């Protein structure tokens, strides 16, 4: 029982660190998009083909951030399951059969969505305010500058 609990705690620690790492990289992706926009704006604006290329790259980076946050969101249900299993009030209680340590991928594959479902997950993440900002604002500003350009 102690070894089983230790395995659950190790998995929780690993997944929690991974979840925080995804958050850090998401912030770096946002910073990259802001810097990209700023560099092109300062280097001569977003007129013509340059503006369209920058717009496409801004959208691609936004999508990459959404994909990254989707990966992060897949960790959360398992973290919550592990927290329930290792909660101090549950010590000595029977662990649910689907709470065996180090089974993250097995659990994910059992509920993995279809290709359309995956695309829907990415789109859902992309429109979440914590992901959309600052990407949506940068895309909007790029569109305005292209039109005015």
BAFI-3210 file (N, C-alpha, C; in Angstrom, 3 decimals, decimal comma, padded with zeros to 6 digits):
// residues 149
n [1|2|3|4|5|6|7|8|9|10|11|12|13|14|15|16|17|18|19|20|21|22|23|24|25|26|27|28|29|30|31|32|33|34|35|36|37|38|39|40|41|42|43|44|45|46|47|48|49|50|51|52|53|54|55|56|57|58|59|60|61|62|63|64|65|66|67|68|69|70|71|72|73|74|75|76|77|78|79|80|81|82|83|84|85|86|87|88|89|90|91|92|93|94|95|96|97|98|99|100|101|102|103|104|105|106|107|108|109|110|111|112|113|114|115|116|117|118|119|120|121|122|123|124|125|126|127|128|129|130|131|132|133|134|135|136|137|138|139|140|141|142|143|144|145|146|147|148|149]
n.u [000,824|001,946|003,950|002,400|001,046|003,247|004,069|001,875|002,162|004,644|004,002|002,107|003,725|005,510|003,699|002,562|004,758|005,223|002,874|003,166|005,425|004,421|002,843|004,776|006,100|004,001|003,701|006,126|005,704|003,684|005,124|007,035|005,376|004,492|006,958|007,719|005,707|006,257|008,911|008,608|006,845|008,368|010,403|009,474|006,800|003,666|002,927|001,667|002,879|004,530|003,068|000,962|002,339|003,361|000,925|-000,052|001,945|001,586|-000,952|-000,330|001,414|-000,331|-002,075|-000,231|000,226|-002,324|-002,418|-000,370|-001,463|-003,598|-002,339|-001,446|-003,916|-004,792|-003,458|-004,527|-007,040|-005,995|-004,212|-006,051|-007,383|-005,306|-004,748|-007,078|-006,804|-004,516|-005,132|-005,072|-007,292|-008,052|-006,194|-005,238|-007,595|-009,244|-007,783|-009,093|-009,613|-008,804|-006,814|-004,157|-000,699|001,323|-000,044|-000,835|-000,818|-002,235|-004,767|-005,362|-005,454|-007,702|-009,737|-009,288|-010,010|-011,583|-010,148|-011,484|-012,450|-010,032|-009,228|-011,322|-010,768|-008,355|-009,272|-011,089|-009,355|-007,904|-009,661|-010,040|-009,818|-007,345|-005,572|-006,105|-005,412|-002,319|-002,689|-005,030|-005,396|-002,999|-003,284|-005,579|-004,603|-002,601|-004,185|-005,605|-003,465|-002,544|-004,723|-004,845|-002,370]
n.v [-001,201|001,257|001,553|001,754|004,155|005,860|005,706|006,954|009,518|010,232|010,248|012,323|014,505|014,613|015,088|017,502|019,228|019,122|020,294|022,916|023,575|023,563|025,836|027,853|027,697|028,389|031,067|031,979|031,504|033,370|035,717|035,533|035,859|038,478|039,843|039,214|040,534|043,177|043,579|043,413|045,525|047,732|047,546|048,461|048,294|046,713|046,415|045,288|042,192|041,418|042,037|040,192|037,778|038,038|038,106|035,492|034,027|034,964|033,881|031,153|030,829|031,413|029,226|027,223|027,806|027,230|024,472|023,661|024,403|022,677|020,221|020,630|020,809|018,215|016,950|017,790|016,437|013,938|014,745|015,710|013,344|011,870|013,497|013,165|010,478|010,464|012,104|013,178|012,347|010,080|008,178|004,893|004,063|002,186|002,327|003,527|001,338|002,423|004,140|003,464|003,907|005,767|005,550|007,352|007,704|005,432|005,945|008,272|007,348|005,754|007,566|009,155|011,617|011,691|012,564|014,884|015,611|016,215|018,485|020,144|020,363|021,848|024,227|025,077|025,590|027,676|029,851|030,430|032,923|033,162|032,066|033,280|035,940|037,447|037,030|037,339|040,093|040,973|039,873|041,233|043,904|043,647|043,111|045,539|047,302|046,263|046,749|049,543|050,114]
n.w [000,000|000,796|-001,126|-003,394|-002,907|-002,849|-005,499|-006,728|-005,660|-006,747|-009,468|-009,447|-008,726|-010,906|-013,064|-012,205|-012,268|-015,007|-015,964|-015,019|-016,475|-019,101|-018,885|-018,548|-021,044|-022,713|-022,076|-023,084|-025,805|-026,301|-025,794|-027,834|-030,084|-029,690|-029,820|-032,446|-033,931|-033,105|-034,028|-036,837|-037,179|-036,334|-038,175|-040,542|-040,987|-041,922|-044,551|-047,720|-049,098|-047,015|-044,719|-044,941|-044,716|-042,120|-040,739|-041,235|-039,915|-037,289|-036,781|-036,978|-034,817|-032,743|-033,001|-032,370|-029,681|-028,706|-029,186|-027,502|-024,995|-025,022|-024,722|-022,109|-020,800|-020,882|-018,898|-016,503|-015,634|-014,837|-012,831|-010,928|-010,335|-009,179|-006,971|-005,504|-004,855|-003,235|-001,176|002,230|003,826|002,584|003,125|003,531|002,532|-000,016|-003,155|-006,194|-008,987|-011,457|-010,779|-010,790|-010,449|-012,762|-015,253|-017,160|-020,040|-020,847|-019,747|-021,166|-023,831|-023,724|-023,737|-025,893|-028,286|-031,589|-034,849|-035,661|-033,186|-031,893|-033,341|-032,624|-029,884|-030,002|-031,191|-029,254|-027,127|-028,304|-028,322|-025,693|-023,189|-021,790|-023,553|-026,011|-025,596|-025,917|-028,598|-030,279|-030,211|-031,401|-033,977|-034,803|-034,754|-036,704|-038,960|-039,179|-039,678|-042,091|-043,769|-043,619|-044,581]
ca.u [000,000|002,830|004,620|001,381|000,850|004,461|003,999|000,891|002,763|005,682|003,333|001,525|004,809|005,977|002,680|002,411|005,897|004,992|001,790|003,770|006,337|003,575|002,432|005,936|006,323|002,906|004,054|007,202|005,083|003,025|006,183|007,585|004,429|004,547|008,238|007,645|004,882|006,976|010,068|008,140|006,250|009,466|011,277|008,924|005,361|003,069|002,294|001,867|003,081|005,132|001,971|000,228|003,207|003,351|-000,401|-000,094|002,824|000,897|-002,015|000,296|001,931|-001,528|-002,488|000,753|-000,063|-003,546|-002,044|000,424|-002,385|-004,395|-001,516|-001,489|-005,250|-004,967|-002,814|-005,307|-007,920|-005,187|-003,742|-007,165|-007,608|-004,217|-004,936|-008,146|-006,293|-003,486|-005,638|-004,874|-008,495|-008,218|-005,097|-005,723|-008,788|-008,945|-007,594|-009,906|-008,841|-008,223|-005,850|-002,851|000,344|002,037|-000,921|-001,359|-001,075|-003,297|-006,034|-005,627|-005,822|-009,061|-010,710|-008,756|-011,038|-011,327|-009,405|-012,348|-012,448|-008,754|-009,291|-012,253|-010,021|-007,417|-010,052|-011,625|-008,251|-007,495|-010,565|-010,039|-009,177|-005,948|-004,771|-006,352|-004,651|-002,435|-002,706|-006,157|-005,112|-001,937|-003,869|-006,454|-003,752|-001,962|-005,211|-005,845|-002,293|-002,506|-005,772|-004,468|-001,043]
ca.v [000,000|002,427|001,669|002,220|005,580|006,554|005,803|007,987|010,806|010,519|010,618|013,644|015,484|014,696|015,736|018,893|019,955|019,210|021,260|024,234|023,777|023,949|027,224|028,708|027,730|029,146|032,482|032,258|031,557|034,673|036,721|035,422|036,456|039,927|040,318|039,098|041,648|044,426|043,683|043,747|046,859|048,695|047,401|049,044|048,133|045,453|046,644|044,338|040,761|041,254|042,032|038,927|036,730|038,228|037,695|034,022|033,537|035,252|032,874|029,846|030,826|031,324|027,824|026,444|028,033|026,471|023,054|023,514|024,449|021,454|019,196|020,906|020,518|016,764|016,513|018,209|015,404|012,924|015,362|015,724|011,955|011,511|014,247|012,487|009,196|010,640|013,039|012,609|011,693|008,809|007,277|003,595|003,699|001,440|003,187|003,104|000,527|003,214|005,071|002,832|004,887|005,786|005,071|008,549|007,467|004,432|006,645|009,199|006,597|005,242|008,638|010,008|011,980|011,469|013,667|016,070|015,960|016,867|019,836|020,880|020,687|022,933|025,450|025,481|026,206|028,918|030,959|030,723|034,228|033,054|031,707|034,254|037,159|038,629|036,654|037,942|041,522|041,137|039,581|042,370|045,056|043,374|043,290|046,978|047,908|045,802|047,475|050,960|050,150]
ca.w [000,000|000,852|-002,429|-004,340|-002,618|-003,262|-006,958|-007,056|-005,317|-007,744|-010,716|-009,260|-008,763|-012,287|-013,893|-011,757|-012,837|-016,450|-016,152|-014,829|-017,607|-020,232|-018,658|-018,847|-022,489|-023,314|-021,920|-024,043|-027,132|-026,382|-025,892|-029,185|-031,027|-029,479|-030,353|-033,903|-034,397|-032,836|-034,922|-038,184|-037,136|-036,257|-039,340|-041,759|-041,108|-042,355|-045,849|-048,809|-048,844|-045,689|-043,757|-045,041|-044,158|-040,666|-040,269|-041,245|-038,844|-036,027|-036,628|-036,733|-033,444|-031,901|-033,043|-031,618|-028,267|-028,401|-029,129|-026,277|-023,862|-025,075|-024,070|-020,681|-020,267|-020,777|-017,664|-015,338|-015,067|-014,149|-011,591|-009,978|-009,931|-008,268|-005,728|-004,759|-004,352|-002,196|-000,168|003,576|004,342|001,885|003,467|003,973|001,762|-001,239|-004,324|-007,329|-009,929|-012,541|-010,217|-010,696|-010,773|-014,046|-016,321|-017,826|-021,465|-020,950|-019,499|-022,271|-025,032|-023,548|-023,983|-026,962|-029,265|-033,017|-035,471|-035,558|-031,769|-031,600|-033,916|-031,766|-028,662|-030,302|-031,415|-027,955|-026,388|-028,971|-028,009|-024,257|-022,991|-021,365|-024,727|-027,077|-025,329|-026,753|-030,014|-031,005|-030,330|-032,402|-035,292|-035,118|-035,079|-037,996|-040,002|-039,315|-040,325|-043,487|-044,490|-043,692|-045,097]
c.u [000,865|003,530|003,645|001,149|002,062|004,489|003,028|001,451|003,843|005,053|002,734|002,604|005,309|004,976|002,471|003,546|005,714|003,918|002,329|004,723|005,557|003,149|003,570|006,157|005,202|003,185|005,176|006,665|004,398|004,054|006,803|006,665|004,440|005,834|008,255|006,865|005,636|008,145|009,626|007,526|007,338|010,354|010,662|007,452|004,935|002,358|002,590|002,024|003,683|004,051|001,199|001,041|003,218|002,013|-000,508|000,767|002,192|-000,191|-001,438|000,832|000,770|-002,018|-001,516|000,534|-001,306|-003,253|-001,281|-000,486|-003,320|-003,628|-001,573|-002,842|-005,510|-004,361|-003,731|-006,251|-007,145|-004,638|-004,841|-007,470|-006,542|-004,360|-006,017|-007,617|-005,291|-003,902|-005,505|-006,095|-008,724|-007,099|-005,681|-006,979|-008,351|-008,868|-008,428|-009,047|-008,186|-007,233|-004,525|-001,816|000,907|001,221|-001,529|-001,728|-002,184|-004,657|-006,371|-006,109|-007,237|-010,118|-010,264|-009,852|-010,624|-010,514|-010,206|-012,393|-011,167|-008,748|-010,216|-011,572|-009,085|-008,159|-010,618|-010,551|-007,894|-008,377|-010,694|-009,304|-007,700|-005,025|-004,897|-005,607|-003,183|-002,602|-003,813|-005,931|-004,040|-002,466|-004,771|-005,633|-003,064|-002,956|-005,483|-004,688|-002,166|-003,521|-005,392|-003,184|-000,728]
c.v [001,261|002,643|002,198|003,720|006,388|006,724|006,879|009,380|011,199|010,946|012,013|014,717|015,692|015,447|017,197|019,748|020,148|020,252|022,690|024,571|024,194|025,416|028,187|028,818|028,465|030,644|032,874|032,346|032,907|035,790|036,714|036,101|037,985|040,510|040,273|040,273|042,968|044,629|044,074|045,141|047,929|048,669|047,971|048,807|046,787|045,602|045,505|042,897|040,503|041,166|040,728|037,778|036,824|037,777|036,174|033,457|033,798|034,219|031,492|029,754|030,742|029,876|026,950|026,599|027,247|024,978|022,778|023,484|023,241|020,316|019,377|020,500|019,020|016,208|016,730|017,126|014,322|013,482|015,354|014,321|011,517|012,232|013,608|011,201|009,370|011,634|012,403|011,896|010,331|007,818|005,991|003,152|002,955|002,410|002,638|002,333|001,336|004,265|004,368|003,845|004,666|005,185|006,230|008,277|006,447|005,094|007,584|008,438|006,024|006,302|009,582|010,319|011,629|012,638|014,972|016,548|016,664|018,301|020,715|021,277|021,866|024,256|025,980|026,159|027,569|030,098|031,226|032,043|034,142|032,636|032,802|035,569|036,807|038,324|037,356|039,436|041,783|040,892|040,735|043,590|044,864|043,580|044,773|047,637|047,487|046,582|048,950|051,179|050,547]
c.w [000,000|-000,481|-003,481|-004,171|-003,072|-004,783|-007,403|-006,778|-006,321|-009,069|-010,600|-009,383|-010,191|-013,173|-013,501|-012,307|-014,338|-016,764|-016,018|-015,967|-018,862|-020,099|-018,989|-020,353|-023,219|-023,207|-022,878|-025,476|-027,327|-026,551|-027,286|-030,195|-030,917|-030,060|-031,876|-034,494|-034,252|-033,785|-036,326|-038,233|-037,141|-037,492|-040,614|-041,963|-041,669|-043,694|-046,814|-048,362|-047,470|-044,624|-043,763|-044,452|-042,636|-040,087|-040,200|-040,120|-037,481|-035,752|-036,327|-035,305|-032,458|-031,853|-032,254|-030,123|-027,850|-028,297|-027,844|-025,049|-023,850|-024,424|-022,560|-020,090|-020,128|-019,492|-016,463|-014,806|-014,306|-012,839|-010,530|-009,458|-008,919|-006,933|-004,867|-004,116|-003,216|-001,116|001,215|004,148|003,697|002,197|004,036|003,247|000,512|-002,412|-005,469|-008,325|-011,041|-012,044|-009,939|-011,160|-012,173|-015,195|-017,109|-019,282|-021,685|-020,763|-020,647|-023,505|-024,937|-023,861|-025,102|-027,969|-030,696|-033,569|-035,387|-034,110|-031,355|-032,120|-033,078|-030,449|-028,887|-030,475|-030,100|-027,120|-026,975|-028,587|-026,511|-024,033|-022,601|-022,492|-025,782|-026,853|-025,225|-028,244|-030,802|-031,220|-031,387|-033,813|-035,727|-035,530|-036,429|-039,133|-040,249|-040,055|-041,786|-044,319|-044,666|-044,487|-046,423]
res [x|x|x|x|x|x|x|x|x|x|x|x|x|x|x|x|x|x|x|x|x|x|x|x|x|x|x|x|x|x|x|x|x|x|x|x|x|x|x|x|x|x|x|x|x|x|x|x|x|x|x|x|x|x|x|x|x|x|x|x|x|x|x|x|x|x|x|x|x|x|x|x|x|x|x|x|x|x|x|x|x|x|x|x|x|x|x|x|x|x|x|x|x|x|x|x|x|x|x|x|x|x|x|x|x|x|x|x|x|x|x|x|x|x|x|x|x|x|x|x|x|x|x|x|x|x|x|x|x|x|x|x|x|x|x|x|x|x|x|x|x|x|x|x|x|x|x|x|x]
***
